[in-house]
Amino acid sequence: MAFIDGTVVNVALPALQRALNADVVDVQWVIEAYALLLAAFLLAGGSLGDEFGRRRIFILGVALFALASAWCALAPAIGDLIAARAVQGLGAALLVPGSLAIISSSFAVEGRGRAIGTWSGFSAITAAIGPVLGGWLIEHVSWRAVFFINVPLAALVIAISLWRVPESANEEKAPLDWLGAILGVLSLGALVYGLIESSRVGFTHISVGLSLAAGVVLLALFLVHEAKSAHPMLPLGLFRNRSFAGANLLTFLLYAALGGTLFFLPLNLIQVQHYTPTAAGAALLPFVLVMFLLSRWSGGLVEKYGARIPLVIGPLIAAGGFALFLRPAVGGTYWTTFFPAVVVLGIGMAVSVAPLTTTVMNSVPQSRVGVASGINNAVARTAGLLAIAVFGILMLQSFNHTLDERLSGAALTDAEHSALQSQRNKLAGAELPQEWNARSRDFVRQAIDESFVNGFRVVMAVGAMLAIGSAISGWLLIRPKPRAESRFSQAAG
C-alpha cells in the first residue's frame, strides 16, 4: 500500500492539478502533507509497535490509511485533499515501520538479509503494478480512483495479518515520547512551509522568514529534548554506532536525491513529453522490475561481502542514472531518452536498498529493531520531504530564468504577458488562453516546455551530486563487516 501510494500519486499530480486548478505549490503540498506526517510520526509508530504489539499497530495503521484514502478520493477541493493526505501520512507512520520490525523480530541475524531482500522484492511488485494501474484509472476513470485502490488492498492486508503474521513486542515497556513527536512535526512543518511558500512569495516575505526561523529553533529544542529524555523517541545513543550513523547519513543523501527528482518526472512525461497517464505510470516499470529481480540477490551481498562495498557501488551507479536524465530534451522516443536512465537508476537502488536496510537492523540490539526501523524510515522520508521543497525552489528559479530568456524578444501584447504571468507557478501545467492566436500559443508553449526541461536538468544534476555524496559517506563510515559487530552491539537507547 505504501509503495503504491508513493508512486501512483505522483502520476496523478497533473490530472488533479488541472481538475482542482492547483499551482505547483499546491501540488507540492499534496505530496508534502503526507510526507510530513509520515516522517514526523514514524519514530512514534516504531515505538508504539515495540510497546503495544507490532502486528496490532500495523493493522491500526492499515485501517487508518484506508479511511484517509477514501477521504482523498472524495475531496471536493485542493485544501480537503491536502488535509486527507496528512491523515493518510499518519496511518502510514504506523504501518511502515511495523512491516520491517515484524520481519526483523521473526528472523535470526544470519537469514535477515535475504528476508529483507524478499520483502523489498514483493514491495517492488506492487510498486510496478500500481503506477500502470493508476495511470489507466486516471486516463479512463478519474484521478480519484487512484486513492480508492487502497481500500480493497487494506481489507486484504488486514485479513492476511490476522491469519499469518505473529504478534511481537518489546518486553521492556517505556513511556512514549509524545513531546518529541510534537516537536518533530512542528519543526519539520515550519521548515517545509517556509521552503515551499518561498516559491510563492519569496524568501524576503515575513511569513517565510518567521517560519524558517521557528523551524530551526524547534529542531534545536527537539534534539535537546531527545538528548535529555529518559525515554526518547529518537535515541541519540544509537548514533554512537558508526555503521548505524553512516547508514542513516547515506539514506538521507540517497533518498533526498530520489524523492526530489522523481517528484518532477511524471510532470515532465505528461505535461512536456505528452505521455498518457498510463504510459507515464509504465515509464518507471523497468526501475521496479530491476529492484524486484535483484533485491534478494543484493540482500545476500551483506552476508558475502559485508555492507561497505555495495553501499559505495550502488549509490555511484544511481548517480549515473540521475546523470542520464540530463540527456532528454523535448520529444524523442522513450527507449532512447528516459529508458536508459530508469534502468541504471534501478540497478543502483537495487544494489543499495537491501544492504542498507540490513545494515541498519544489524547495528542495533534486537530489542531496538522497531526504533531503528522507525529512525531509518523517518530519515528517508524526511530526506524526500525536504528535497521536494528545496528542489521545487531550484526548479521554479531555473524555469522562470529560462522562460524570461526565451520570451525576451517575443512580440507579446501586455494582455498576453499578464495572462502568462498568472500561470507561471503552474510550470509546465500553465494553461494559455484560447483567444491567443495560434502562433503566439505555439511559441509560448515551446518556451514553457524548454524552460521546464532546463529546470528538470538542474534538479537531476543536484540528484547525481547527492548520490555521489551518499557513496562517499558509505566508504567513510560503513565498517567492512558490520554483521560481526551487530551481535555484540550495545548501542545506548
C-alpha positions as CSV (number, residue, x, y, z in Angstrom):
1,M,0.0,0.0,0.0
2,A,2.7,2.5,0.9
3,F,4.8,1.7,-2.2
4,I,1.8,2.1,-4.4
5,D,0.8,5.4,-2.8
6,G,4.4,6.7,-3.2
7,T,4.3,6.1,-6.9
8,V,0.7,6.4,-8.1
9,V,0.0,9.8,-6.6
10,N,2.9,11.4,-8.5
11,V,1.4,10.1,-11.7
12,A,-1.9,11.6,-10.7
13,L,-0.5,15.1,-10.0
14,P,-1.0,16.6,-13.5
15,A,-4.6,15.4,-13.6
16,L,-5.5,16.7,-10.1
17,Q,-3.6,19.9,-10.8
18,R,-5.9,20.5,-13.8
19,A,-9.1,19.3,-12.1
20,L,-8.6,21.3,-8.9
21,N,-7.0,24.4,-10.6
22,A,-3.9,24.0,-8.4
23,D,-0.5,25.6,-8.9
24,V,2.9,23.9,-8.3
25,V,2.9,24.9,-4.6
26,D,-0.5,23.2,-4.1
27,V,0.8,20.1,-5.9
28,Q,3.9,20.1,-3.6
29,W,1.6,20.2,-0.6
30,V,-0.3,17.2,-1.8
31,I,2.9,15.2,-1.5
32,E,4.4,17.1,1.4
33,A,1.4,16.9,3.7
34,Y,1.6,13.1,3.5
35,A,5.4,13.0,3.8
36,L,5.4,15.4,6.7
37,L,3.1,13.4,9.0
38,L,4.8,10.2,7.9
39,A,8.3,11.4,8.6
40,A,7.4,13.1,11.9
41,F,5.5,10.2,13.4
42,L,7.4,7.2,12.0
43,L,9.6,7.2,15.2
44,A,6.4,7.2,17.4
45,G,5.0,4.4,15.1
46,G,8.0,2.2,15.7
47,S,7.9,2.8,19.5
48,L,4.1,2.1,19.6
49,G,4.8,-1.2,17.8
50,D,7.5,-2.2,20.2
51,E,5.3,-1.4,23.2
52,F,1.8,-2.4,22.3
53,G,2.5,-5.1,19.7
54,R,3.9,-4.7,16.2
55,R,1.1,-6.6,14.4
56,R,-1.6,-4.6,16.3
57,I,-0.2,-1.2,15.5
58,F,0.5,-2.3,11.9
59,I,-3.2,-3.3,11.4
60,L,-4.3,0.0,13.0
61,G,-2.1,1.9,10.6
62,V,-3.5,0.0,7.6
63,A,-7.1,0.8,8.7
64,L,-6.4,4.5,9.2
65,F,-4.5,4.6,5.8
66,A,-7.6,3.1,4.1
67,L,-10.1,5.5,5.6
68,A,-7.9,8.5,4.7
69,S,-7.5,7.2,1.2
70,A,-11.3,7.2,0.8
71,W,-11.3,10.8,2.1
72,C,-8.7,11.7,-0.6
73,A,-10.9,10.1,-3.3
74,L,-13.9,12.2,-2.2
75,A,-12.1,15.5,-1.6
76,P,-14.0,18.4,-3.3
77,A,-11.1,20.9,-3.3
78,I,-7.4,21.1,-3.1
79,G,-7.4,22.0,0.6
80,D,-9.5,19.0,1.5
81,L,-7.2,16.7,-0.4
82,I,-4.1,18.1,1.4
83,A,-5.8,17.5,4.8
84,A,-6.8,14.0,3.9
85,R,-3.2,13.3,2.7
86,A,-1.9,14.4,6.1
87,V,-4.2,11.8,7.8
88,Q,-3.0,9.2,5.3
89,G,0.6,10.0,6.3
90,L,-0.3,9.4,9.9
91,G,-1.7,6.0,9.0
92,A,1.5,5.2,7.0
93,A,3.6,6.2,10.0
94,L,2.0,3.3,11.9
95,L,2.2,0.6,9.2
96,V,5.6,1.3,7.5
97,P,8.0,0.6,10.4
98,G,5.8,-2.2,11.6
99,S,6.4,-4.3,8.4
100,L,10.2,-4.3,8.7
101,A,10.1,-4.7,12.5
102,I,7.9,-7.8,12.2
103,I,10.4,-9.3,9.7
104,S,13.4,-8.4,11.9
105,S,11.8,-9.9,15.0
106,S,10.9,-13.1,13.2
107,F,14.3,-13.9,11.6
108,A,17.8,-14.6,13.1
109,V,20.6,-12.3,12.0
110,E,22.0,-14.8,9.6
111,G,18.9,-15.0,7.5
112,R,17.6,-11.5,7.9
113,G,19.4,-10.0,4.9
114,R,17.6,-12.4,2.5
115,A,14.3,-12.0,4.3
116,I,14.5,-8.2,3.9
117,G,15.6,-8.7,0.3
118,T,12.4,-10.8,-0.3
119,W,10.4,-8.0,1.4
120,S,11.9,-5.5,-1.0
121,G,11.2,-7.7,-4.0
122,F,7.5,-8.1,-3.2
123,S,7.2,-4.4,-2.5
124,A,8.7,-3.8,-5.9
125,I,5.9,-6.0,-7.5
126,T,3.2,-3.7,-6.0
127,A,5.2,-0.6,-7.0
128,A,5.4,-1.9,-10.5
129,I,1.7,-2.7,-10.8
130,G,0.5,0.4,-9.0
131,P,1.5,3.2,-11.4
132,V,0.4,1.4,-14.5
133,L,-3.0,0.6,-13.0
134,G,-3.2,4.1,-11.5
135,G,-2.3,5.6,-14.9
136,W,-5.0,3.6,-16.6
137,L,-7.6,4.6,-14.0
138,I,-6.6,8.3,-14.4
139,E,-7.0,8.0,-18.1
140,H,-10.2,6.1,-18.2
141,V,-12.0,6.8,-14.9
142,S,-10.7,9.6,-12.7
143,W,-7.7,10.6,-10.6
144,R,-10.0,9.9,-7.6
145,A,-9.9,6.2,-8.4
146,V,-6.2,6.2,-7.6
147,F,-7.0,6.6,-3.9
148,F,-9.8,4.1,-3.9
149,I,-7.2,1.4,-4.9
150,N,-6.1,1.3,-1.2
151,V,-9.4,0.4,0.3
152,P,-9.7,-3.3,-1.0
153,L,-5.9,-3.7,-0.6
154,A,-6.3,-2.7,3.1
155,A,-9.0,-5.3,3.7
156,L,-6.7,-8.0,2.2
157,V,-3.7,-6.9,4.2
158,I,-5.7,-6.9,7.5
159,A,-7.0,-10.4,6.7
160,I,-3.6,-11.8,6.0
161,S,-2.1,-10.1,9.0
162,L,-4.6,-11.7,11.4
163,W,-4.2,-15.0,9.7
164,R,-0.4,-15.4,9.3
165,V,1.6,-12.6,11.0
166,P,2.8,-13.4,14.5
167,E,2.5,-10.8,17.3
168,S,5.7,-9.5,18.8
169,A,6.6,-6.7,21.2
170,N,9.4,-5.4,23.3
171,E,9.3,-6.9,26.8
172,E,10.8,-3.6,28.2
173,K,7.9,-1.2,28.5
174,A,8.8,2.6,28.3
175,P,6.6,5.7,28.2
176,L,6.0,7.1,24.7
177,D,7.8,10.4,23.9
178,W,4.8,12.4,22.7
179,L,6.6,15.8,23.3
180,G,9.3,14.7,21.0
181,A,6.8,13.6,18.3
182,I,5.1,17.0,18.5
183,L,8.3,19.0,18.4
184,G,9.4,16.9,15.4
185,V,6.3,17.5,13.4
186,L,6.2,21.3,14.3
187,S,9.9,21.7,13.3
188,L,9.7,19.9,10.1
189,G,6.3,21.5,9.3
190,A,7.7,25.0,9.8
191,L,10.8,24.3,7.7
192,V,8.8,22.8,4.9
193,Y,6.2,25.6,5.0
194,G,8.9,28.2,4.7
195,L,10.7,26.5,1.9
196,I,7.6,25.8,-0.2
197,E,5.9,29.1,0.3
198,S,9.2,30.9,-0.6
199,S,8.4,29.8,-4.2
200,R,5.1,31.7,-4.0
201,V,6.0,34.9,-2.0
202,G,9.8,34.9,-1.9
203,F,12.4,34.5,0.9
204,T,12.1,38.1,1.9
205,H,8.4,37.7,3.0
206,I,8.0,37.9,6.8
207,S,6.0,34.7,7.0
208,V,8.7,32.7,5.2
209,G,11.5,34.2,7.4
210,L,9.5,33.6,10.6
211,S,8.6,30.0,9.6
212,L,12.2,29.1,8.8
213,A,13.5,30.6,12.0
214,A,10.8,28.8,14.0
215,G,11.7,25.6,12.3
216,V,15.4,25.9,13.2
217,V,14.6,26.8,16.9
218,L,12.1,23.9,17.2
219,L,14.5,21.5,15.7
220,A,17.1,22.5,18.2
221,L,14.6,22.1,21.0
222,F,13.7,18.6,19.6
223,L,17.4,17.5,19.7
224,V,17.9,18.9,23.2
225,H,14.7,17.2,24.5
226,E,15.8,13.9,22.9
227,A,19.2,14.1,24.5
228,K,17.8,14.7,28.0
229,S,14.7,12.5,27.9
230,A,14.8,9.3,29.8
231,H,12.8,7.6,27.1
232,P,13.5,9.4,23.9
233,M,11.6,8.8,20.6
234,L,15.0,9.3,18.8
235,P,17.6,7.6,21.0
236,L,20.7,9.6,20.0
237,G,22.9,7.0,21.6
238,L,22.2,4.7,18.7
239,F,24.2,7.0,16.5
240,R,27.3,6.2,18.5
241,N,27.4,3.0,16.4
242,R,29.4,4.1,13.4
243,S,27.6,1.8,10.9
244,F,24.2,3.0,12.1
245,A,25.2,6.6,11.8
246,G,26.8,6.1,8.4
247,A,23.8,4.1,7.0
248,N,21.4,6.9,8.0
249,L,23.6,9.6,6.5
250,L,23.7,7.6,3.3
251,T,20.0,7.1,3.5
252,F,19.4,10.8,3.8
253,L,21.5,11.8,0.9
254,L,20.4,9.0,-1.5
255,Y,16.6,9.3,-0.7
256,A,16.8,13.1,-1.0
257,A,18.1,12.6,-4.5
258,L,15.4,10.0,-5.3
259,G,12.5,11.8,-3.8
260,G,13.3,15.2,-5.0
261,T,14.0,14.2,-8.6
262,L,11.1,11.6,-9.1
263,F,8.6,14.2,-8.0
264,F,9.2,16.1,-11.3
265,L,9.5,13.1,-13.6
266,P,5.7,12.4,-14.1
267,L,5.2,16.2,-14.6
268,N,7.8,16.1,-17.4
269,L,6.4,13.0,-19.0
270,I,2.8,14.0,-19.0
271,Q,2.9,17.8,-19.4
272,V,6.0,18.2,-21.5
273,Q,6.6,14.9,-23.4
274,H,2.8,14.4,-23.7
275,Y,2.7,10.8,-22.4
276,T,-0.6,9.4,-21.4
277,P,-1.0,8.8,-17.7
278,T,-0.8,5.0,-18.4
279,A,2.4,5.4,-20.3
280,A,3.8,7.7,-17.6
281,G,2.9,5.1,-15.0
282,A,4.7,2.4,-17.0
283,A,7.8,4.6,-17.6
284,L,9.2,3.6,-14.2
285,L,8.3,-0.1,-14.7
286,P,11.9,-1.1,-15.6
287,F,13.0,0.6,-12.3
288,V,10.8,-1.5,-10.1
289,L,11.3,-4.7,-12.1
290,V,15.1,-4.3,-11.7
291,M,14.5,-3.8,-8.0
292,F,12.5,-6.9,-7.8
293,L,14.8,-9.1,-9.8
294,L,17.9,-8.0,-7.9
295,S,16.6,-7.4,-4.4
296,R,17.0,-10.9,-3.0
297,W,20.5,-11.2,-4.5
298,S,21.5,-7.8,-3.1
299,G,20.2,-8.9,0.3
300,G,22.8,-11.7,0.2
301,L,25.6,-9.3,-0.6
302,V,25.9,-8.3,3.1
303,E,26.4,-11.9,4.2
304,K,29.1,-12.5,1.5
305,Y,31.0,-9.2,1.2
306,G,29.8,-7.0,4.1
307,A,27.8,-3.8,3.5
308,R,30.5,-1.4,2.6
309,I,31.2,-2.4,-1.0
310,P,27.5,-2.5,-2.2
311,L,26.8,0.8,-0.3
312,V,29.6,2.5,-2.3
313,I,29.0,0.9,-5.7
314,G,25.1,1.1,-5.5
315,P,24.9,4.9,-5.0
316,L,27.6,5.5,-7.6
317,I,25.5,3.6,-10.2
318,A,22.4,5.6,-9.1
319,A,24.4,8.8,-9.6
320,G,25.0,7.6,-13.2
321,G,21.3,7.1,-13.6
322,F,20.5,10.6,-12.4
323,A,23.1,11.9,-14.8
324,L,21.5,10.1,-17.7
325,F,18.3,12.1,-17.1
326,L,20.2,15.2,-18.2
327,R,20.0,13.9,-21.8
328,P,16.3,14.1,-22.8
329,A,15.0,17.3,-24.3
330,V,11.5,17.8,-25.6
331,G,10.4,14.9,-27.8
332,G,12.2,11.7,-28.7
333,T,11.3,8.0,-28.1
334,Y,11.1,6.7,-24.5
335,W,13.7,3.9,-25.3
336,T,16.4,6.4,-26.3
337,T,15.6,9.1,-23.8
338,F,14.3,8.0,-20.4
339,F,14.6,4.2,-20.5
340,P,18.5,4.1,-20.1
341,A,18.3,6.4,-17.1
342,V,15.5,4.5,-15.5
343,V,17.3,1.2,-15.8
344,V,20.6,2.4,-14.5
345,L,18.9,4.2,-11.6
346,G,17.1,0.9,-10.8
347,I,20.3,-1.1,-10.7
348,G,21.9,1.4,-8.4
349,M,19.0,1.4,-6.0
350,A,18.7,-2.4,-6.1
351,V,22.3,-2.8,-5.1
352,S,21.8,-0.2,-2.3
353,V,18.5,-0.8,-0.6
354,A,18.6,-4.3,0.9
355,P,22.2,-4.0,2.2
356,L,21.4,-0.5,3.6
357,T,18.3,-1.8,5.4
358,T,20.1,-4.9,6.7
359,T,23.0,-2.7,8.0
360,V,20.6,-0.5,10.0
361,M,18.8,-3.5,11.5
362,N,22.0,-5.4,12.3
363,S,23.6,-2.4,14.0
364,V,21.3,-2.3,17.0
365,P,20.2,-4.8,19.7
366,Q,17.2,-7.0,18.9
367,S,15.1,-5.1,21.4
368,R,15.5,-1.8,19.4
369,V,14.7,-3.0,15.9
370,G,11.4,-1.2,15.9
371,V,13.0,2.1,16.9
372,A,15.8,1.5,14.4
373,S,13.3,0.8,11.6
374,G,11.4,4.0,12.5
375,I,14.6,6.1,12.5
376,N,15.8,4.9,9.2
377,N,12.4,5.3,7.6
378,A,12.0,8.7,9.1
379,V,15.4,9.7,7.8
380,A,14.4,8.5,4.3
381,R,11.0,10.3,4.4
382,T,12.5,13.5,5.9
383,A,15.1,13.5,3.1
384,G,12.4,13.3,0.4
385,L,10.2,15.8,2.3
386,L,13.0,18.5,2.4
387,A,14.3,17.6,-1.0
388,I,10.9,18.2,-2.7
389,A,10.7,21.6,-1.1
390,V,14.3,22.6,-2.0
391,F,14.2,21.1,-5.5
392,G,10.9,23.0,-6.0
393,I,12.8,26.2,-5.4
394,L,15.6,25.2,-7.8
395,M,13.0,24.2,-10.5
396,L,11.0,27.4,-10.2
397,Q,14.0,29.6,-10.2
398,S,15.5,27.9,-13.2
399,F,12.2,27.7,-15.0
400,N,11.5,31.4,-14.6
401,H,15.0,32.5,-15.6
402,T,15.0,30.3,-18.7
403,L,11.4,31.4,-19.6
404,D,12.4,35.1,-19.3
405,E,15.3,34.5,-21.7
406,R,13.1,32.6,-24.2
407,L,10.5,35.4,-24.2
408,S,12.8,38.4,-24.1
409,G,12.4,39.1,-27.8
410,A,8.9,37.9,-28.2
411,A,6.2,40.2,-29.6
412,L,3.6,39.5,-26.9
413,T,0.9,42.0,-26.0
414,D,0.6,43.4,-22.5
415,A,-2.5,41.2,-22.0
416,E,-0.6,38.1,-23.1
417,H,2.3,38.9,-20.8
418,S,-0.2,39.4,-17.9
419,A,-2.0,36.1,-18.6
420,L,1.3,34.3,-18.8
421,Q,2.5,35.8,-15.5
422,S,-0.5,34.5,-13.6
423,Q,0.3,30.9,-14.9
424,R,4.0,30.8,-14.1
425,N,3.6,29.0,-10.8
426,K,1.9,26.1,-12.6
427,L,5.2,25.4,-14.5
428,A,4.5,23.1,-17.5
429,G,0.9,22.9,-16.4
430,A,0.3,26.5,-17.4
431,E,-2.9,27.0,-19.4
432,L,-2.7,29.5,-22.2
433,P,-5.9,31.4,-23.1
434,Q,-7.8,30.0,-26.1
435,E,-8.2,33.5,-27.6
436,W,-4.5,33.8,-28.3
437,N,-3.6,33.4,-31.9
438,A,-2.0,30.0,-32.8
439,R,1.4,31.4,-33.5
440,S,1.7,33.0,-30.0
441,R,0.3,29.9,-28.3
442,D,2.8,27.6,-30.1
443,F,5.8,29.9,-29.4
444,V,5.0,30.3,-25.7
445,R,4.2,26.7,-25.2
446,Q,7.5,25.7,-26.7
447,A,9.3,28.2,-24.4
448,I,7.4,26.8,-21.4
449,D,8.4,23.2,-22.3
450,E,12.0,24.1,-22.9
451,S,12.2,26.0,-19.6
452,F,10.8,23.1,-17.7
453,V,13.3,20.7,-19.3
454,N,16.1,23.1,-18.3
455,G,14.9,23.1,-14.7
456,F,14.5,19.3,-14.8
457,R,18.1,19.0,-15.8
458,V,19.2,21.2,-12.9
459,V,17.2,19.0,-10.5
460,M,18.8,15.8,-11.9
461,A,22.3,17.2,-11.7
462,V,21.8,18.0,-8.0
463,G,20.4,14.5,-7.5
464,A,23.5,13.0,-9.0
465,M,25.7,15.0,-6.7
466,L,23.7,13.9,-3.7
467,A,24.1,10.2,-4.8
468,I,27.8,10.7,-5.1
469,G,27.9,12.2,-1.6
470,S,26.0,9.1,-0.3
471,A,28.6,6.8,-1.8
472,I,31.4,8.8,-0.1
473,S,29.6,8.6,3.3
474,G,29.3,4.8,2.8
475,W,33.0,4.5,2.2
476,L,34.0,6.6,5.1
477,L,31.5,5.4,7.8
478,I,30.3,1.9,7.0
479,R,32.5,-0.7,8.5
480,P,33.6,-3.6,6.3
481,K,32.0,-6.2,8.5
482,P,29.1,-4.7,10.4
483,R,27.5,-8.2,10.8
484,A,30.1,-9.2,13.2
485,E,29.7,-6.1,15.4
486,S,26.0,-6.2,15.4
487,R,25.8,-9.4,17.5
488,F,27.6,-7.6,20.3
489,S,26.2,-4.1,19.8
490,Q,25.0,-2.5,22.9
491,A,24.2,0.9,21.5
492,A,22.7,3.1,24.1
493,G,19.0,4.0,23.9
